[in-house]
Amino acid sequence: MNEPELTTEERVLRMMKRTLTDIARDTAPGPGLRHPLSDGTIQSIRECLLLITTREQELAKEFGRDVSARPRYVDEPRDEVVVPLNIDAMKKDLDKT
């Protein structure tokens, strides 16, 4: 899947989002331990991520990109139906004719 060319603003937003989530992941404490970041800092990170996501959606709509794509779980039912083909049996049928 080829991704359309991103603007500088989109690339900056994507990098900021990735950096903030990496910080949150890297500083996450083990069970029962206090988080090293203050509650205010954690809330600020959440608000920044919300603003980044909102702006990314605005830009995607502005450039006509699909914003409805969502990740899927492995066990999530699909709308498509996959029909397995037995190639060997088809070849045998072709050889008979």
N, C-alpha and C positions, 0 to 999 in steps of 0.2 A: 504494500500500500504506500503510494507516494504521498508524502505530506506536502501541502502547498507551502510556498515560500512564506516564512513568518516575517513580520515587520520587526524593526529593532525594539519597539515597545513590547511586542509579544515575547520576544526572546528574553528581554529584561525581566518581565513578569514571571516567565517560566523559571528562570534562574533564581529569582528571589523566592518563589514558592518552594522550589527544590531545597534551597539553602535553609529556609525556616523549618521545613519538615525534617531535614537532616539534623538540625540543632535540637528539635524536640525529641527525635528518636535517640540521638546520642546522649542526651542528658536524662533520659527516662530512668528513674531509679528502679531497683528491684522491689519485689513485694514487701510491704511493711516499712519501707524507707521513705524519708521525706524528700521531695523533689528539690534539687539544688536551685532551681529558678523560683523567684518569688511569684505569688499569685497574680500580682499586677503584671509581671512580665509575661506570664503564661496567657493572661487575658489579652494583652497587647499583641502577642503572636497570633492568637485566634482572630482578632479583629483585622490584622494585616492580611492573613490568609483569606478572610471573607472579602476584603476589598480587592485583593488580587483576583480571586475567582470571579467576582462581579465584573471587573474590568475585562477579564479574558472573555467572558460571555458577550459583553457589549461589542468587543472587537470582532469576535467570531460572527455575530449577527451582521455587523457592519460590512464585513467582507463576504457574507453569504455562505459561511461555513456551517456545517451541521453541528449543532450543540446538543443534540439528543443522544449521542453515543454514550453508552454506559458499559462498564465492565460486566461480564457475565460470570456467574458461578458455574463450576463444572457440572453440578447436578441440576442446574436450572433448566426447565423444559424449553425446547426450541420450537419455533414456529415451522421450521423447515423439516421436510421428511427426507431422509437419506435412504436410497434404495441401493443395496449392495448388488453388484453385478458379478456373476461367475464367468470370468473371461474364458477359462478353460472350456466350459460347457458350450459357450458361444462359438469358440473355435472349432470344436468337434462338430457342431451342427453345420458350420460353414464347409467343413471338409467333406461332409456327407453329400452335400449338394453339388 
